[in-house]
Amino acid sequence: MKNLMFANALKLIKQGDLTSGVIALSIASIVTIGVGIPITQQVIDDGNLSGITATVVSFIPVMLAVALLLGAVQVMRGEA
């Protein structure tokens, strides 16, 4: 399932409105980095996990960042 913010950014870029596409991409980045990752990290910290479970779950914020990066690349290349 494609992220709605990235889909909107791609739509704007395909219409030739690069500025609006970049702004939409910036908003998606700010929301993910400023809200999504910190909240996910706080929930993981409060989860009182240990062992392999804690190790696996600790990669969730990293995967959010990787997904954001891949989505940004797809939008800028026009592939999303």
Phi, psi and omega in degrees: 000127182281146177290132184297322180294319179292322179296320178294318179297317180297318180300317180293320180293319179295331178282358178093004180260077184297323181299313179294324177296318179292322178296316178297320177295322178295319179296317177299320179294316181296317180296316181292311184285319185276336184240307187298308183293313179298321179293318178299317180296320179295318179297319179296317180296323180280351184285347178055051180266156178214164176072214184293330178298314179297322180295314181293314183292333181292346178275354181300312178299325177295318179294326175299316179295319179295319178297320177297315179297314179296321177296319179296318179296317180297319180295314182292330177275348179079030183253352186287000000 
